[in-house]
Amino acid sequence: MHELSIALSVLDIVRSTAVEAGLARVDTVRLRVGRATGVLPDALRFAFECSKAGTPAAGATLAIEEVPIGGRCEDCGREFTSPEPYVLACPLCGGGSFRITTGDELAVLDLEGEP
Ligand SMILES: [Zn+2]
């Protein structure tokens, strides 16, 4: 399960960031997750809930900001965003030459908590 290993690395980041920031208790962990990563936010929330005990994030909520897939088409020259988890052709002209520019993000944005 992909989401479990992601939740564990998020908790590692939270642990070291909380120490650096002097937070004894973390209330909110904000993540940015691009749709092209294939990560399912609900599964990630569940994995986080199951793994957070005994960490500074034991009482924390995971706030996930989803980023849609965006790209630039070489055929029609336009920028697009897609609500789909995969983009196989330009949604504007159907062309196959495009570059994905957003949607592969997977990052911890910040933590809120108390010292
Ligand atoms: Zn196009």
Backbone and ligand atoms as CSV (ligand in chain L), in Angstrom:
chain,resi,resn,atom,element,x,y,z
A,1,MET,N,N,0.844,-1.213,0.000
A,1,MET,CA,C,0.000,0.000,0.000
A,1,MET,C,C,0.870,1.251,0.000
A,2,HIS,N,N,0.850,1.897,-1.108
A,2,HIS,CA,C,1.576,3.105,-1.433
A,2,HIS,C,C,1.360,4.215,-0.380
A,3,GLU,N,N,0.096,4.411,-0.001
A,3,GLU,CA,C,-0.234,5.507,0.918
A,3,GLU,C,C,0.385,5.307,2.294
A,4,LEU,N,N,0.550,4.035,2.730
A,4,LEU,CA,C,1.134,3.801,4.046
A,4,LEU,C,C,2.584,4.264,4.076
A,5,SER,N,N,3.344,3.964,3.037
A,5,SER,CA,C,4.747,4.391,3.054
A,5,SER,C,C,4.832,5.914,2.953
A,6,ILE,N,N,3.888,6.527,2.233
A,6,ILE,CA,C,3.884,8.000,2.174
A,6,ILE,C,C,3.555,8.580,3.547
A,7,ALA,N,N,2.544,7.989,4.223
A,7,ALA,CA,C,2.175,8.486,5.557
A,7,ALA,C,C,3.369,8.378,6.499
A,8,LEU,N,N,4.139,7.282,6.395
A,8,LEU,CA,C,5.299,7.115,7.273
A,8,LEU,C,C,6.383,8.142,6.956
A,9,SER,N,N,6.579,8.464,5.679
A,9,SER,CA,C,7.590,9.496,5.401
A,9,SER,C,C,7.093,10.870,5.804
A,10,VAL,N,N,5.785,11.113,5.667
A,10,VAL,CA,C,5.246,12.397,6.151
A,10,VAL,C,C,5.488,12.510,7.656
A,11,LEU,N,N,5.258,11.427,8.387
A,11,LEU,CA,C,5.469,11.473,9.841
A,11,LEU,C,C,6.941,11.685,10.195
A,12,ASP,N,N,7.860,11.135,9.382
A,12,ASP,CA,C,9.288,11.390,9.596
A,12,ASP,C,C,9.598,12.873,9.435
A,13,ILE,N,N,9.029,13.461,8.369
A,13,ILE,CA,C,9.248,14.888,8.116
A,13,ILE,C,C,8.657,15.703,9.272
A,14,VAL,N,N,7.441,15.316,9.700
A,14,VAL,CA,C,6.780,16.027,10.798
A,14,VAL,C,C,7.645,15.956,12.061
A,15,ARG,N,N,8.207,14.772,12.328
A,15,ARG,CA,C,9.009,14.580,13.539
A,15,ARG,C,C,10.214,15.521,13.512
A,16,SER,N,N,10.954,15.557,12.394
A,16,SER,CA,C,12.154,16.400,12.386
A,16,SER,C,C,11.795,17.876,12.301
A,17,THR,N,N,10.719,18.209,11.549
A,17,THR,CA,C,10.330,19.622,11.452
A,17,THR,C,C,9.815,20.136,12.789
A,18,ALA,N,N,9.080,19.301,13.523
A,18,ALA,CA,C,8.543,19.728,14.818
A,18,ALA,C,C,9.689,20.021,15.782
A,19,VAL,N,N,10.748,19.188,15.746
A,19,VAL,CA,C,11.908,19.429,16.615
A,19,VAL,C,C,12.565,20.758,16.243
A,20,GLU,N,N,12.800,20.961,14.925
A,20,GLU,CA,C,13.427,22.213,14.477
A,20,GLU,C,C,12.617,23.437,14.846
A,21,ALA,N,N,11.266,23.313,14.727
A,21,ALA,CA,C,10.397,24.459,14.961
A,21,ALA,C,C,10.034,24.581,16.445
A,22,GLY,N,N,10.509,23.647,17.264
A,22,GLY,CA,C,10.223,23.690,18.689
A,22,GLY,C,C,8.766,23.412,19.034
A,23,LEU,N,N,8.114,22.588,18.248
A,23,LEU,CA,C,6.717,22.247,18.514
A,23,LEU,C,C,6.648,20.916,19.266
A,24,ALA,N,N,5.986,20.936,20.418
A,24,ALA,CA,C,5.832,19.692,21.167
A,24,ALA,C,C,4.606,18.940,20.685
A,25,ARG,N,N,3.660,19.702,20.166
A,25,ARG,CA,C,2.411,19.103,19.719
A,25,ARG,C,C,2.022,19.701,18.383
A,26,VAL,N,N,1.727,18.853,17.436
A,26,VAL,CA,C,1.331,19.322,16.110
A,26,VAL,C,C,-0.181,19.148,15.967
A,27,ASP,N,N,-0.862,20.220,15.544
A,27,ASP,CA,C,-2.328,20.154,15.394
A,27,ASP,C,C,-2.750,19.904,13.953
A,28,THR,N,N,-2.043,20.527,13.026
A,28,THR,CA,C,-2.405,20.387,11.616
A,28,THR,C,C,-1.145,20.170,10.779
A,29,VAL,N,N,-1.232,19.231,9.874
A,29,VAL,CA,C,-0.157,19.003,8.913
A,29,VAL,C,C,-0.757,19.285,7.548
A,30,ARG,N,N,-0.202,20.281,6.851
A,30,ARG,CA,C,-0.725,20.606,5.521
A,30,ARG,C,C,0.153,19.992,4.441
A,31,LEU,N,N,-0.496,19.268,3.557
A,31,LEU,CA,C,0.201,18.577,2.473
A,31,LEU,C,C,-0.328,19.063,1.150
A,32,ARG,N,N,0.538,19.064,0.147
A,32,ARG,CA,C,0.089,19.326,-1.221
A,32,ARG,C,C,0.296,18.024,-1.992
A,33,VAL,N,N,-0.785,17.547,-2.594
A,33,VAL,CA,C,-0.727,16.268,-3.310
A,33,VAL,C,C,-1.258,16.465,-4.729
A,34,GLY,N,N,-0.394,16.270,-5.700
A,34,GLY,CA,C,-0.808,16.360,-7.095
A,34,GLY,C,C,-1.554,15.106,-7.515
A,35,ARG,N,N,-2.538,15.278,-8.399
A,35,ARG,CA,C,-3.343,14.130,-8.817
A,35,ARG,C,C,-2.554,13.134,-9.650
A,36,ALA,N,N,-1.493,13.591,-10.301
A,36,ALA,CA,C,-0.699,12.682,-11.126
A,36,ALA,C,C,0.125,11.705,-10.286
A,37,THR,N,N,0.214,11.939,-8.974
A,37,THR,CA,C,0.969,11.023,-8.117
A,37,THR,C,C,0.218,9.716,-7.918
A,38,GLY,N,N,-1.090,9.710,-8.178
A,38,GLY,CA,C,-1.880,8.506,-7.973
A,38,GLY,C,C,-2.223,8.265,-6.507
A,39,VAL,N,N,-1.839,9.208,-5.628
A,39,VAL,CA,C,-2.133,9.049,-4.198
A,39,VAL,C,C,-3.606,9.386,-3.955
A,40,LEU,N,N,-4.284,8.505,-3.234
A,40,LEU,CA,C,-5.691,8.749,-2.912
A,40,LEU,C,C,-5.765,9.448,-1.565
A,41,PRO,N,N,-6.279,10.683,-1.534
A,41,PRO,CA,C,-6.293,11.444,-0.277
A,41,PRO,C,C,-6.983,10.702,0.873
A,42,ASP,N,N,-8.094,10.021,0.605
A,42,ASP,CA,C,-8.787,9.310,1.690
A,42,ASP,C,C,-7.929,8.181,2.250
A,43,ALA,N,N,-7.257,7.458,1.348
A,43,ALA,CA,C,-6.386,6.370,1.784
A,43,ALA,C,C,-5.195,6.927,2.566
A,44,LEU,N,N,-4.695,8.080,2.136
A,44,LEU,CA,C,-3.561,8.701,2.823
A,44,LEU,C,C,-3.991,9.175,4.223
A,45,ARG,N,N,-5.199,9.777,4.312
A,45,ARG,CA,C,-5.712,10.194,5.624
A,45,ARG,C,C,-5.839,8.997,6.551
A,46,PHE,N,N,-6.360,7.892,6.012
A,46,PHE,CA,C,-6.542,6.684,6.813
A,46,PHE,C,C,-5.188,6.149,7.293
A,47,ALA,N,N,-4.223,6.079,6.389
A,47,ALA,CA,C,-2.889,5.577,6.737
A,47,ALA,C,C,-2.243,6.473,7.791
A,48,PHE,N,N,-2.457,7.775,7.664
A,48,PHE,CA,C,-1.911,8.735,8.633
A,48,PHE,C,C,-2.541,8.506,10.014
A,49,GLU,N,N,-3.878,8.355,10.042
A,49,GLU,CA,C,-4.577,8.094,11.304
A,49,GLU,C,C,-4.031,6.841,11.987
A,50,CYS,N,N,-3.748,5.815,11.186
A,50,CYS,CA,C,-3.280,4.538,11.727
A,50,CYS,C,C,-1.844,4.596,12.218
A,51,SER,N,N,-1.056,5.550,11.725
A,51,SER,CA,C,0.389,5.551,12.001
A,51,SER,C,C,0.829,6.650,12.960
A,52,LYS,N,N,-0.070,7.595,13.293
A,52,LYS,CA,C,0.397,8.798,13.993
A,52,LYS,C,C,0.597,8.636,15.504
A,53,ALA,N,N,0.073,7.549,16.098
A,53,ALA,CA,C,0.210,7.368,17.546
A,53,ALA,C,C,1.681,7.346,17.937
A,54,GLY,N,N,2.002,7.995,19.068
A,54,GLY,CA,C,3.371,7.982,19.554
A,54,GLY,C,C,4.300,8.961,18.838
A,55,THR,N,N,3.765,9.784,17.931
A,55,THR,CA,C,4.582,10.807,17.275
A,55,THR,C,C,4.075,12.178,17.739
A,56,PRO,N,N,4.842,13.259,17.448
A,56,PRO,CA,C,4.346,14.600,17.825
A,56,PRO,C,C,3.032,14.933,17.121
A,57,ALA,N,N,2.686,14.161,16.076
A,57,ALA,CA,C,1.462,14.414,15.309
A,57,ALA,C,C,0.314,13.526,15.774
A,58,ALA,N,N,0.439,12.938,16.987
A,58,ALA,CA,C,-0.588,12.000,17.462
A,58,ALA,C,C,-1.988,12.604,17.458
A,59,GLY,N,N,-2.079,13.939,17.683
A,59,GLY,CA,C,-3.403,14.557,17.721
A,59,GLY,C,C,-3.675,15.403,16.481
A,60,ALA,N,N,-2.884,15.216,15.456
A,60,ALA,CA,C,-2.948,16.131,14.310
A,60,ALA,C,C,-3.956,15.695,13.250
A,61,THR,N,N,-4.457,16.689,12.553
A,61,THR,CA,C,-5.315,16.473,11.403
A,61,THR,C,C,-4.471,16.686,10.156
A,62,LEU,N,N,-4.740,15.881,9.150
A,62,LEU,CA,C,-4.046,16.027,7.880
A,62,LEU,C,C,-4.919,16.883,6.973
A,63,ALA,N,N,-4.379,18.005,6.513
A,63,ALA,CA,C,-5.119,18.862,5.585
A,63,ALA,C,C,-4.472,18.702,4.213
A,64,ILE,N,N,-5.210,18.138,3.284
A,64,ILE,CA,C,-4.638,17.841,1.972
A,64,ILE,C,C,-5.155,18.815,0.925
A,65,GLU,N,N,-4.210,19.459,0.267
A,65,GLU,CA,C,-4.540,20.377,-0.821
A,65,GLU,C,C,-4.248,19.617,-2.121
A,66,GLU,N,N,-5.296,19.327,-2.872
A,66,GLU,CA,C,-5.096,18.564,-4.105
A,66,GLU,C,C,-4.795,19.489,-5.270
A,67,VAL,N,N,-3.825,19.095,-6.071
A,67,VAL,CA,C,-3.458,19.887,-7.242
A,67,VAL,C,C,-3.849,19.107,-8.494
A,68,PRO,N,N,-4.699,19.688,-9.352
A,68,PRO,CA,C,-5.075,18.978,-10.574
A,68,PRO,C,C,-3.904,18.898,-11.541
A,69,ILE,N,N,-4.022,17.996,-12.491
A,69,ILE,CA,C,-2.985,17.881,-13.510
A,69,ILE,C,C,-3.123,19.054,-14.483
A,70,GLY,N,N,-2.012,19.707,-14.718
A,70,GLY,CA,C,-2.001,20.795,-15.679
A,70,GLY,C,C,-0.874,20.565,-16.668
A,71,GLY,N,N,-1.043,21.095,-17.847
A,71,GLY,CA,C,0.008,20.913,-18.833
A,71,GLY,C,C,-0.052,21.965,-19.908
A,72,ARG,N,N,0.920,21.882,-20.802
A,72,ARG,CA,C,0.970,22.785,-21.934
A,72,ARG,C,C,1.102,21.931,-23.182
A,73,CYS,N,N,0.176,22.191,-24.116
A,73,CYS,CA,C,0.119,21.388,-25.322
A,73,CYS,C,C,1.039,21.975,-26.386
A,74,GLU,N,N,1.850,21.111,-27.008
A,74,GLU,CA,C,2.754,21.564,-28.073
A,74,GLU,C,C,2.007,21.688,-29.403
A,75,ASP,N,N,0.881,20.974,-29.517
A,75,ASP,CA,C,0.134,21.001,-30.777
A,75,ASP,C,C,-0.684,22.278,-30.925
A,76,CYS,N,N,-1.467,22.627,-29.871
A,76,CYS,CA,C,-2.307,23.817,-29.991
A,76,CYS,C,C,-1.731,25.001,-29.218
A,77,GLY,N,N,-0.668,24.756,-28.443
A,77,GLY,CA,C,-0.003,25.842,-27.749
A,77,GLY,C,C,-0.731,26.366,-26.524
A,78,ARG,N,N,-1.824,25.670,-26.121
A,78,ARG,CA,C,-2.589,26.175,-24.983
A,78,ARG,C,C,-2.245,25.432,-23.691
A,79,GLU,N,N,-2.552,26.100,-22.579
A,79,GLU,CA,C,-2.385,25.501,-21.254
A,79,GLU,C,C,-3.706,24.854,-20.875
A,80,PHE,N,N,-3.626,23.717,-20.200
A,80,PHE,CA,C,-4.866,23.076,-19.756
A,80,PHE,C,C,-4.718,22.547,-18.336
A,81,THR,N,N,-5.859,22.320,-17.676
A,81,THR,CA,C,-5.866,21.545,-16.439
A,81,THR,C,C,-6.917,20.482,-16.626
A,82,SER,N,N,-6.702,19.350,-16.000
A,82,SER,CA,C,-7.624,18.242,-16.166
A,82,SER,C,C,-8.048,17.716,-14.808
A,83,PRO,N,N,-9.343,17.384,-14.636
A,83,PRO,CA,C,-9.788,16.802,-13.375
A,83,PRO,C,C,-9.447,15.312,-13.288
A,84,GLU,N,N,-8.951,14.727,-14.385
A,84,GLU,CA,C,-8.667,13.288,-14.413
A,84,GLU,C,C,-7.330,12.982,-13.735
A,85,PRO,N,N,-7.176,11.760,-13.217
A,85,PRO,CA,C,-5.890,11.383,-12.618
A,85,PRO,C,C,-4.813,11.063,-13.664
A,86,TYR,N,N,-5.205,10.842,-14.920
A,86,TYR,CA,C,-4.230,10.601,-15.982
A,86,TYR,C,C,-4.594,11.486,-17.157
A,87,VAL,N,N,-3.607,11.984,-17.857
A,87,VAL,CA,C,-3.869,12.730,-19.088
A,87,VAL,C,C,-3.140,12.009,-20.214
A,88,LEU,N,N,-3.904,11.529,-21.188
A,88,LEU,CA,C,-3.307,10.778,-22.296
A,88,LEU,C,C,-3.252,11.608,-23.568
A,89,ALA,N,N,-4.086,12.652,-23.626
A,89,ALA,CA,C,-4.101,13.530,-24.793
A,89,ALA,C,C,-4.525,14.913,-24.329
A,90,CYS,N,N,-4.187,15.917,-25.093
A,90,CYS,CA,C,-4.584,17.283,-24.759
A,90,CYS,C,C,-6.115,17.360,-24.721
A,91,PRO,N,N,-6.699,17.817,-23.593
A,91,PRO,CA,C,-8.165,17.882,-23.514
A,91,PRO,C,C,-8.758,18.952,-24.430
A,92,LEU,N,N,-7.934,19.848,-24.960
A,92,LEU,CA,C,-8.453,20.933,-25.801
A,92,LEU,C,C,-8.481,20.552,-27.277
A,93,CYS,N,N,-7.424,19.870,-27.760
A,93,CYS,CA,C,-7.375,19.557,-29.188
A,93,CYS,C,C,-7.193,18.063,-29.450
A,94,GLY,N,N,-6.966,17.269,-28.389
A,94,GLY,CA,C,-6.785,15.833,-28.577
A,94,GLY,C,C,-5.371,15.459,-28.994
A,95,GLY,N,N,-4.492,16.440,-29.074
A,95,GLY,CA,C,-3.121,16.186,-29.502
A,95,GLY,C,C,-2.332,15.380,-28.468
A,96,GLY,N,N,-1.301,14.711,-28.920
A,96,GLY,CA,C,-0.529,13.838,-28.042
A,96,GLY,C,C,0.796,14.429,-27.587
A,97,SER,N,N,1.138,15.647,-28.045
A,97,SER,CA,C,2.408,16.239,-27.613
A,97,SER,C,C,2.122,17.309,-26.587
A,98,PHE,N,N,2.301,16.933,-25.344
A,98,PHE,CA,C,2.084,17.933,-24.302
A,98,PHE,C,C,3.049,17.663,-23.167
A,99,ARG,N,N,3.226,18.657,-22.349
A,99,ARG,CA,C,4.118,18.568,-21.209
A,99,ARG,C,C,3.281,18.771,-19.954
A,100,ILE,N,N,3.446,17.881,-18.987
A,100,ILE,CA,C,2.735,18.047,-17.716
A,100,ILE,C,C,3.516,19.059,-16.874
A,101,THR,N,N,2.824,20.096,-16.402
A,101,THR,CA,C,3.533,21.127,-15.631
A,101,THR,C,C,3.131,21.138,-14.155
A,102,THR,N,N,1.935,20.640,-13.830
A,102,THR,CA,C,1.548,20.538,-12.424
A,102,THR,C,C,0.856,19.202,-12.205
A,103,GLY,N,N,0.811,18.772,-10.954
A,103,GLY,CA,C,0.089,17.544,-10.634
A,103,GLY,C,C,0.979,16.447,-10.099
A,104,ASP,N,N,2.331,16.654,-10.145
A,104,ASP,CA,C,3.193,15.614,-9.584
A,104,ASP,C,C,3.800,16.043,-8.242
A,105,GLU,N,N,3.176,17.066,-7.618
A,105,GLU,CA,C,3.662,17.532,-6.327
A,105,GLU,C,C,3.297,16.536,-5.216
A,106,LEU,N,N,4.204,16.376,-4.286
A,106,LEU,CA,C,3.893,15.625,-3.071
A,106,LEU,C,C,4.800,16.209,-2.010
A,107,ALA,N,N,4.261,17.112,-1.196
A,107,ALA,CA,C,5.123,17.829,-0.270
A,107,ALA,C,C,4.372,18.229,0.983
A,108,VAL,N,N,5.107,18.282,2.087
A,108,VAL,CA,C,4.580,18.840,3.325
A,108,VAL,C,C,4.732,20.349,3.217
A,109,LEU,N,N,3.612,21.087,3.299
A,109,LEU,CA,C,3.674,22.544,3.175
A,109,LEU,C,C,4.064,23.187,4.491
A,110,ASP,N,N,3.304,22.909,5.531
A,110,ASP,CA,C,3.686,23.411,6.852
A,110,ASP,C,C,2.943,22.688,7.959
A,111,LEU,N,N,3.358,23.021,9.173
A,111,LEU,CA,C,2.779,22.415,10.369
A,111,LEU,C,C,2.246,23.525,11.243
A,112,GLU,N,N,1.121,23.250,11.895
A,112,GLU,CA,C,0.658,24.159,12.938
A,112,GLU,C,C,0.652,23.362,14.221
A,113,GLY,N,N,1.073,24.042,15.297
A,113,GLY,CA,C,1.091,23.318,16.553
A,113,GLY,C,C,1.449,24.233,17.696
A,114,GLU,N,N,1.805,23.612,18.810
A,114,GLU,CA,C,2.133,24.389,20.007
A,114,GLU,C,C,3.455,23.933,20.586
A,115,PRO,N,N,4.211,24.908,21.135
A,115,PRO,CA,C,5.516,24.553,21.706
A,115,PRO,C,C,5.370,23.704,22.982
L,1,ZN,ZN,ZN,-3.815,20.845,-27.587
